[in-house]
Amino acid sequence: MQFSRTYAIVLRYFYLLRGSLTRIVPLFVWGIIDIILWGFITKYLNSVSNSRFSFVPTLLGAVLLWDYFIRVMYGVTTTFFEDVWSRNFLNMFASPISISEYLAGVVSVSIITSSIGLLAMLVLSLGIFGLSFFSIGALFIPFLLILILFGISFGIFACAIVLRLGPASEWFIWPIPAVLAPFAGVFYPISTLPQWMRFVSYLLPPSYVFEGMRAALFDQPISATAIFIGCALSVFYIFLASWYFLRVYRYAVRSGLIARYSAESIP
């Protein structure tokens, strides 16, 4: 794998960003809207609650972390979709670039753009609502790592689906985070879910993040095993998603599907 080709993917995307306000604004605006909306919701809940419990770290913190996962996933898919929307996909793979180099470039773009959005959300939530992750300490790093890896894996998987089914299938991708959220236990403990939903939750790395976050905020012991399982699952899903993308790509090349990819939908 040549770094220069991966860098070319990153550079191409930032050339697109440089002259397009419509691409720059979404890096910040949706996260900022979520922080403002949920920030005032948590302040209202604190004002009507009779206990000394603060909803800011549990609810607003969960929103921030979950939004970061969404930004990472969408960062991968959007970079891929840029080639689909501009009908540049066939040209990209007619070049000497390999699948690993292309995916590495797409993932790099996602991490950079998502981190910019995360920084904006952290500054806003701390400055206006007083949200701080210092109480979690160094565990904040593995939490972010799990969400990054899982977001990358689902982003690559989503790209493979669109590659296989055609550009029109991108509408299957946008609802994925909303479908996963009830199982991930973003706003409530996994123990509140029915048994069959818990089984799905234990297969999702973010569930270990939010369970660990709540444990840290309530000064409860945090399972190092759970954190390890979350990281291991995320890495496994990345390999699985990359394998699936490569499999779909080879099928598209072998069957001639990739040459007809400009069609609105592909059977």
For each residue, the residues with C-beta under 8 A, 3 or more apart:
1: 5 6 98 100 101 104
2: 5 6 101
3: 6 7
4: 7 8
5: 1 2 8 9 96 97 98 101 105
6: 1 2 3 9 10 101 104 105 108
7: 3 4 10 11 105
8: 4 5 11 12 97 105
9: 5 6 12 13 79 97 101 102 104 105 106 108 109
10: 6 7 13 14 105 108 109 112
11: 7 8 14 15
12: 8 9 15 16
13: 9 10 16 17 79 82 109
14: 10 11 17 18 109
15: 11 12 18 19
16: 12 13 19 20 23 82
17: 13 14 20 23 24
18: 14 15
19: 15 16
20: 16 17 23 24
21: 24 25
22: 25 26
23: 16 17 20 26 27
24: 17 20 21 27 28
25: 21 22 28 29
26: 22 23 29 30
27: 23 24 113 116 117
28: 24 25 31 32 116 117 120
29: 25 26 32 33
30: 26 33 34 67
31: 28 34 35 64 67 71 117 118 120 121
32: 28 29 35 36 120 121 124
33: 29 30 36 37
34: 30 31 37 38 63 64 67 121
35: 31 32 38 39 60 63 64 67 121 124 125 128 129
36: 32 33 39 40 124 128
37: 33 34 40 41
38: 34 35 41 42 59 60 63
39: 35 36 42 43 56 60 125 128 129 131
40: 36 37 43 44
41: 37 38 44 45 55 59
42: 38 39 45 46 54 55 56 59 60 129
43: 39 40 46 47 56 129
44: 40 41 47 48
45: 41 42 48 49 55 59
46: 42 43 49 54 55 56
47: 43 44
48: 44 45
49: 45 46 53 55
50:
51:
52:
53: 49
54: 42 46 57 58
55: 41 42 45 46 49 58 59 60
56: 39 42 43 46 59 60 61 129 130 131
57: 54 60 61 131 132 135 217
58: 54 55 61 62 214 217
59: 38 41 42 45 55 56 62 63 187
60: 35 38 39 42 55 56 57 63 64 125 129 131
61: 56 57 58 64 65 131 133 213 217
62: 58 59 65 66 186 187 210 213
63: 34 35 38 59 60 66 67 186
64: 31 34 35 60 61 67 68 118 121 122 125 131
65: 61 62 68 69 143 144 147 209 210 213
66: 62 63 69 70 177 181 184 186 206 210
67: 30 31 34 35 63 64 70 71 117 121
68: 64 65 71 72 114 117 118 121 144 147 151
69: 65 66 72 73 147 150 151 177 206
70: 66 67 73 74 151 177
71: 31 67 68 74 75 110 113 114 117 118 151
72: 68 69 75 76 110 111 114 147 148 151 152 155
73: 69 70 76 77 110 151 152 154 155 158 176 177
74: 70 71 77 78 110 155
75: 71 72 78 79 109 110 111 113 114 151 155
76: 72 73 79 80 106 107 109 110 151 152 155 156 158 159
77: 73 74 80 81 155 158 159 162 170 173
78: 74 75 81 82
79: 9 13 75 76 82 83 105 106 109 110
80: 76 77 83 84 106 155 159 162
81: 77 78 84 85 162 170
82: 13 16 78 79 85 86 88
83: 79 80 86 88 89 92
84: 80 81 87 89 162 167 170 261
85: 81 82 167
86: 82 83
87: 84 90 262
88: 82 83 91 92
89: 83 84 92 93 258 261
90: 87 93 94 258 259 261 262
91: 88 94 95
92: 83 88 89 95 97 102
93: 89 90 97 102 249 253 258
94: 90 91
95: 91 92
96: 5
97: 5 8 9 92 93 101 102
98: 1 5 101 102
99: 102 103 245 246 249
100: 1 103 104
101: 1 2 5 6 9 97 98 104 105
102: 9 92 93 97 98 99 105 106
103: 99 100 106 107 156 242 245
104: 1 6 9 100 101 107 108
105: 5 6 7 8 9 10 79 101 102 108 109
106: 9 76 79 80 102 103 109 110 155 156 159
107: 76 103 104 110 111 152 155 156
108: 6 9 10 104 105 111 112
109: 9 10 13 14 75 76 79 105 106 112 113
110: 71 72 73 74 75 76 79 106 107 113 114 151 152 155
111: 72 75 107 108 114 115 148 152
112: 10 108 109 115 116
113: 27 71 75 109 110 116 117
114: 68 71 72 75 110 111 117 118 148 151
115: 111 112 118 119
116: 27 28 112 113 119 120
117: 27 28 31 67 68 71 113 114 120 121
118: 31 64 68 71 114 115 121 122
119: 115 116 122 123
120: 28 31 32 116 117 123 124
121: 31 32 34 35 64 67 68 117 118 124 125
122: 64 118 119 125 126
123: 119 120 126 127
124: 32 35 36 120 121 127 128
125: 35 39 60 64 121 122 128 129 131
126: 122 123 129 130 131 132
127: 123 124
128: 35 36 39 124 125
129: 35 39 42 43 56 60 125 126
130: 56 126
131: 39 56 57 60 61 64 125 126
132: 57 126 135
133: 61 136 140
134: 137
135: 57 132 216 217
136: 133 139 140 143 213 216 217
137: 134 140 216
138: 141
139: 136 142 143 212 216 222 227
140: 133 136 137 143 144
141: 138 144 145
142: 139 145 146 227 230 231
143: 65 136 139 140 146 147 209 212 213
144: 65 68 140 141 147 148
145: 141 142 148 149 231 234
146: 142 143 149 150 205 206 208 209 227 230 231 234
147: 65 68 69 72 143 144 150 151 205 206 209
148: 72 111 114 144 145 151 152
149: 145 146 152 153 205 231 234 235 237 238
150: 69 146 147 153 154 204 205 206 233 234 237
151: 68 69 70 71 72 73 75 76 110 114 147 148 154 155
152: 72 73 76 107 110 111 148 149 155 156 238 241
153: 149 150 156 157 234 237 238 240 241
154: 73 150 151 157 158 176 237 241
155: 72 73 74 75 76 77 80 106 107 110 151 152 158 159 241
156: 76 103 106 107 152 153 159 160 238 241 242 244 245
157: 153 154 160 161 237 240 241 244 245
158: 73 76 77 154 155 161 162 173 176
159: 76 77 80 106 155 156 162 163 245
160: 156 157 163 164 241 244 245 247 248 249
161: 157 158 164 165 169 172 173
162: 77 80 81 84 158 159 165 166 167 169 170 172 173
163: 159 160 245 248 249 252 261
164: 160 161 169 248 251 252 257 266
165: 161 162 168 169 172 265 266
166: 162 169 261 263 264 265 266
167: 84 85 162 170 261 263 264 265
168: 165 171 264 265
169: 161 162 164 165 166 172 173 265
170: 77 81 84 162 167 173 174
171: 168 174
172: 161 162 165 169 175 176
173: 77 158 161 162 169 170 176
174: 170 171
175: 172 178 179
176: 73 154 158 172 173 179 180
177: 66 69 70 73 180 181
178: 175 181
179: 175 176 182
180: 176 177 183 184 204 206
181: 66 177 178 184 186
182: 179 193 197
183: 180 193 197 200 201 204 207
184: 66 180 181 201 204 206 207 210
185: 188 189 190 193 201 206 207 210 211
186: 62 63 66 181 206 210
187: 59 62
188: 185 192
189: 185 192 211 214
190: 185 193 198 201 202 207 211
191: 198
192: 188 189
193: 182 183 185 190 197 198 201
194: 197 198
195: 198 199
196: 199 200
197: 182 183 193 194 200 201
198: 190 191 193 194 195 201 202
199: 195 196 202 203
200: 183 196 197 203 204
201: 183 184 185 190 193 197 198 204 207
202: 190 198 199 207
203: 199 200 233
204: 150 180 183 184 200 201 207 233
205: 146 147 149 150 208 209 229 230 231 233 234 237
206: 66 69 146 147 150 180 184 185 186 209 210 230
207: 183 184 185 190 201 202 204 210 211 230
208: 146 205 211 212 226 227 229 230
209: 65 143 146 147 205 206 212 213 230
210: 62 65 66 184 185 186 206 207 213 214
211: 185 189 190 207 208 214 215 226
212: 139 143 208 209 215 216 222 223 226 227 230
213: 61 62 65 136 143 209 210 216 217
214: 58 189 210 211 217 218 220
215: 211 212 218 220 221 222 223
216: 135 136 137 139 212 213 219 220 222
217: 57 58 61 135 136 213 214
218: 214 215
219: 216
220: 214 215 216
221: 215
222: 139 212 215 216 226 227
223: 212 215 226 227
224: 227 228
225: 228 229
226: 208 211 212 222 223 229 230
227: 139 142 146 208 212 222 223 224 230 231
228: 224 225 231 232
229: 205 208 225 226 232 233
230: 142 146 205 206 207 208 209 212 226 227 233 234
231: 142 145 146 149 205 227 228 234 235
232: 228 229 235 236
233: 150 203 204 205 229 230 236 237
234: 145 146 149 150 153 205 230 231 237 238
235: 149 231 232 238 239
236: 232 233 239 240
237: 149 150 153 154 157 205 233 234 240 241
238: 149 152 153 156 234 235 241 242
239: 235 236 242 243
240: 153 157 236 237 243 244
241: 152 153 154 155 156 157 160 237 238 244 245
242: 103 156 238 239 245 246
243: 239 240 246 247
244: 156 157 160 240 241 247 248
245: 99 103 156 157 159 160 163 241 242 248 249
246: 99 242 243 249 250
247: 160 243 244 250 251
248: 160 163 164 244 245 251 252
249: 93 99 160 163 245 246 252 253 258
250: 246 247 253 254
251: 164 247 248 254 255 257
252: 163 164 248 249 255 257 258 261
253: 93 249 250 256 257 258
254: 250 251
255: 251 252
256: 253 259 260
257: 164 251 252 253 260 261 266
258: 89 90 93 249 252 253 261
259: 90 256
260: 256 257 263 266
261: 84 89 90 163 166 167 252 257 258 266
262: 87 90
263: 166 167 260 266
264: 166 167 168
265: 165 166 167 168 169
266: 164 165 166 257 260 261 263
267:
